[in-house]
């Protein structure tokens, strides 16, 4: 995985294969989080699906949405975080027999309503 992969969108990114799950611990808890943004792209010809969950403690998770990554270029997908406190963000790419549904993950952000 490249350095700063999940920082600024820089077109470097990392691959997520089938049955991939990544959990990101933020440096600080984002109070009253308004939205979570994820930059992804499809790597092969198939469009992979992924889901995003948030947590304030890393134990109790809230699913905030599922998307299908349809672009070969880096694309920002936004999810409503329902003004929950966010310390952890988890991105899951399910698996299956179609292992070639690779997905690139470049950056993840959480934005507070107090910004």
Backbone bond lengths (Angstrom), bond angles and torsions (degrees), N, CA, C in turn:
res aa  C-N    CA-C-N  psi(-1)  N-CA   C-N-CA  omega(-1)  CA-C   N-CA-C  phi
1 X - - - 1.445 - - 1.528 107.86 -
2 X 1.315 116.47 138.00 1.456 121.40 -179.33 1.520 111.03 -72.19
3 X 1.316 116.45 152.58 1.459 120.62 175.54 1.520 108.66 -65.35
4 X 1.317 116.27 148.64 1.468 123.00 179.29 1.518 113.04 57.60
5 X 1.315 117.28 24.94 1.460 121.26 -177.93 1.525 111.61 -55.98
6 X 1.293 117.63 -39.49 1.457 120.35 -175.15 1.515 112.73 -101.12
7 X 1.321 117.35 13.69 1.454 121.46 177.04 1.514 110.51 -87.10
8 X 1.323 116.29 -121.84 1.461 120.72 178.53 1.524 110.17 -69.07
9 X 1.337 118.02 144.52 1.462 119.16 174.03 1.525 108.81 -63.62
10 X 1.315 116.66 116.59 1.464 120.07 -174.83 1.529 112.52 -131.72
11 X 1.331 116.43 12.53 1.469 122.60 177.43 1.515 113.98 66.05
12 X 1.325 119.75 13.63 1.461 121.18 177.04 1.518 110.21 -92.65
13 X 1.299 116.50 -57.88 1.451 122.37 173.55 1.513 116.36 60.15
14 X 1.314 114.29 -177.18 1.461 123.32 179.40 1.524 107.24 -140.74
15 X 1.339 117.18 156.85 1.462 121.95 178.43 1.516 111.29 -86.85
16 X 1.334 115.46 143.63 1.458 122.32 168.21 1.517 105.96 -118.06
17 X 1.332 116.46 120.84 1.452 122.46 179.37 1.515 109.22 -92.56
18 X 1.347 117.40 -174.01 1.461 119.75 179.74 1.527 109.60 -63.66
19 X 1.322 114.30 149.04 1.469 122.49 -178.47 1.523 112.11 56.45
20 X 1.328 117.15 35.94 1.469 121.18 179.54 1.516 110.21 -90.18
21 X 1.320 114.14 145.70 1.456 120.46 176.08 1.519 106.87 -146.08
22 X 1.318 116.36 131.02 1.458 120.51 175.89 1.520 108.30 -129.33
23 X 1.326 115.87 133.22 1.453 121.67 177.48 1.517 107.83 -115.28
24 X 1.313 115.96 127.54 1.454 122.44 -178.01 1.516 108.27 -109.37
25 X 1.321 116.08 126.37 1.462 121.00 174.09 1.522 107.38 -99.15
26 X 1.323 116.19 119.51 1.455 121.03 179.41 1.527 110.40 -75.62
27 X 1.319 117.07 153.53 1.469 120.68 179.27 1.515 111.25 -62.39
28 X 1.329 116.71 -38.24 1.458 121.93 179.50 1.525 108.87 -131.44
29 X 1.315 116.30 154.12 1.457 120.45 174.00 1.523 108.56 -71.64
30 X 1.317 116.74 134.11 1.455 122.34 176.76 1.526 106.90 -93.01
31 X 1.349 117.90 107.35 1.463 119.25 -179.31 1.524 111.28 -74.85
32 X 1.311 116.76 145.51 1.462 122.14 177.11 1.529 111.63 47.73
33 X 1.314 116.21 52.02 1.467 121.71 -177.28 1.521 110.62 -62.52
34 X 1.315 115.66 129.56 1.459 121.88 -179.56 1.525 111.23 -88.69
35 X 1.348 116.76 -46.80 1.454 118.74 -178.86 1.516 111.27 -150.26
36 X 1.321 113.37 155.21 1.460 122.83 173.41 1.523 105.79 -117.45
37 X 1.334 116.32 131.27 1.463 121.98 179.11 1.515 109.29 -115.01
38 X 1.340 115.68 137.19 1.455 122.37 -178.95 1.528 107.85 -129.72
39 X 1.339 117.43 128.51 1.464 121.96 176.67 1.522 108.44 -99.93
40 X 1.327 116.74 118.45 1.466 121.52 -179.70 1.525 110.25 -135.29
41 X 1.331 115.22 169.58 1.459 121.87 171.66 1.520 108.38 -154.05
42 X 1.342 115.88 151.52 1.457 118.19 174.04 1.524 107.30 -81.44
43 X 1.327 116.36 147.10 1.461 121.37 -175.91 1.525 110.73 -103.22
44 X 1.306 117.62 -35.74 1.472 121.52 179.27 1.528 108.41 -108.68
45 X 1.306 117.48 -166.99 1.453 120.94 -176.04 1.517 113.58 -75.57
46 X 1.316 119.31 -21.32 1.458 122.62 -179.85 1.532 110.68 -85.19
47 X 1.338 116.29 152.01 1.466 122.13 179.83 1.527 109.65 -97.27
48 X 1.335 118.21 109.85 1.459 120.61 -178.70 1.530 112.60 -78.36
49 X 1.323 115.04 152.43 1.459 122.04 175.42 1.518 108.18 -100.48
50 X 1.346 115.70 152.35 1.465 120.05 175.77 1.526 108.55 -151.26
51 X 1.321 115.86 157.79 1.460 121.17 177.46 1.527 109.31 -127.46
52 X 1.335 114.87 157.37 1.458 121.37 -178.47 1.524 108.66 -127.54
53 X 1.337 115.38 133.21 1.462 122.12 177.40 1.522 108.61 -126.57
54 X 1.338 115.88 154.68 1.462 121.05 177.42 1.526 109.96 -128.95
55 X 1.334 114.87 156.88 1.464 120.40 179.77 1.523 109.15 -154.07
56 X 1.319 115.67 148.61 1.459 120.06 174.50 1.532 111.29 -94.43
57 X 1.340 116.66 -19.28 1.459 119.77 -175.49 1.537 114.32 -126.96
58 X 1.308 118.53 -4.93 1.465 121.62 -178.98 1.518 113.64 80.37
59 X 1.337 117.56 1.21 1.462 121.58 -179.95 1.525 112.05 -112.90
60 X 1.302 117.00 -39.20 1.462 122.89 -178.19 1.525 108.01 -110.43
61 X 1.341 116.37 121.77 1.459 121.97 -171.95 1.522 111.36 -115.17
62 X 1.343 115.60 143.61 1.454 123.41 174.89 1.518 108.42 -117.66
63 X 1.333 116.43 122.00 1.462 120.49 177.09 1.525 107.47 -77.11
64 X 1.342 116.83 123.41 1.464 120.04 -178.58 1.527 112.38 -107.54
65 X 1.318 117.35 3.09 1.454 118.22 173.43 1.504 115.35 152.00
66 X 1.337 113.17 164.47 1.462 123.05 176.11 1.512 107.48 -129.08
67 X 1.311 115.77 144.84 1.467 121.47 178.20 1.522 108.96 -139.83
68 X 1.319 115.10 163.65 1.452 122.46 171.02 1.513 106.95 -114.51
69 X 1.309 115.79 124.36 1.460 122.43 -179.57 1.521 108.26 -81.05
70 X 1.333 117.59 109.78 1.457 121.65 -172.14 1.524 114.48 -108.49
71 X 1.321 118.25 -6.96 1.462 121.16 -174.37 1.526 112.01 -106.32
72 X 1.326 115.52 143.75 1.468 120.34 174.49 1.525 111.21 -81.24
73 X 1.317 117.00 -14.34 1.465 121.54 175.60 1.510 109.90 -99.42
74 X 1.325 117.18 158.83 1.466 120.80 -179.70 1.518 109.37 -60.57
75 X 1.328 115.67 128.32 1.458 122.50 -177.21 1.522 109.31 -131.06
76 X 1.334 115.67 137.70 1.458 121.02 178.37 1.526 109.30 -88.98
77 X 1.338 115.97 127.57 1.454 122.91 174.91 1.528 107.51 -114.78
78 X 1.339 116.98 128.35 1.459 122.24 -178.36 1.518 110.80 -106.49
79 X 1.334 115.00 143.12 1.459 122.75 179.78 1.523 108.63 -129.82
80 X 1.334 116.96 136.15 1.460 122.30 177.80 1.519 108.75 -75.44
81 X 1.331 116.83 122.92 1.465 121.44 -177.96 1.526 112.62 -93.86
82 X 1.322 118.22 3.97 1.467 123.19 172.78 1.526 113.96 56.55
83 X 1.325 116.63 29.45 1.469 123.33 177.29 1.530 113.23 56.41
84 X 1.322 115.84 34.26 1.463 120.64 173.70 1.528 109.27 -87.14
85 X 1.335 116.93 157.47 1.465 120.71 172.61 1.526 107.73 -75.20
86 X 1.334 117.07 133.99 1.462 121.00 -175.78 1.524 110.54 -126.05
87 X 1.319 115.87 122.35 1.466 123.58 173.02 1.522 110.32 -116.40
88 X 1.353 116.56 -26.86 1.467 122.34 -177.62 1.522 109.75 -128.94
89 X 1.323 115.59 141.91 1.458 122.98 174.44 1.525 106.85 -127.55
90 X 1.330 116.10 129.26 1.462 120.40 -179.81 1.529 109.34 -120.63
91 X 1.331 115.86 128.48 1.459 122.74 177.24 1.521 107.14 -112.72
92 X 1.329 116.40 127.53 1.455 122.05 -178.84 1.525 109.34 -121.92
93 X 1.314 115.66 129.36 1.462 122.65 173.95 1.517 106.24 -114.11
94 X 1.353 117.32 110.79 1.461 118.92 -177.31 1.519 112.23 -67.12
95 X 1.298 114.64 166.34 1.460 120.19 -178.68 1.500 112.35 -107.46
96 X 1.290 114.13 -144.01 1.451 121.13 -177.22 1.509 109.39 133.73
97 X 1.305 114.02 -167.67 1.463 118.73 -178.92 1.524 112.01 -74.56
98 X 1.297 118.00 -21.64 1.461 121.34 -177.32 1.522 110.34 -88.34
99 X 1.302 116.67 74.74 1.460 123.11 -176.55 1.518 112.23 -64.79
100 X 1.339 118.27 -19.89 1.459 120.78 -175.46 1.525 112.70 -78.24
101 X 1.318 118.37 -2.73 1.464 120.45 177.05 1.529 109.40 -77.92
102 X 1.310 115.90 67.26 1.459 121.63 178.71 1.519 109.94 -75.85
103 X 1.331 115.40 154.47 1.451 120.72 178.08 1.511 108.35 -136.98
104 X 1.308 116.30 139.48 1.452 121.27 173.18 1.517 109.23 -94.68
105 X 1.324 117.32 140.97 1.460 123.65 177.31 1.516 107.05 -124.26
106 X 1.331 117.44 123.26 1.460 120.46 -173.74 1.522 113.38 -111.83
107 X 1.322 119.61 -47.97 1.459 121.50 -175.73 1.525 109.77 -149.10
108 X 1.343 115.45 152.74 1.465 122.22 178.03 1.520 107.62 -138.48
109 X 1.336 116.44 131.02 1.470 121.77 179.28 1.512 110.38 -129.54
110 X 1.345 115.91 153.21 1.447 122.79 170.57 1.532 107.03 -127.56
111 X 1.336 116.13 134.50 1.458 120.83 -175.19 1.519 109.74 -122.01
112 X 1.323 116.52 131.39 1.454 122.99 -178.75 1.525 111.48 -87.43
113 X 1.324 116.18 153.85 1.469 120.24 175.65 1.517 110.55 -71.54
114 X 1.314 118.35 -17.08 1.475 121.38 -179.33 1.514 113.13 -85.39
115 X 1.354 117.79 -0.14 1.474 121.06 178.07 1.505 111.19 -75.53
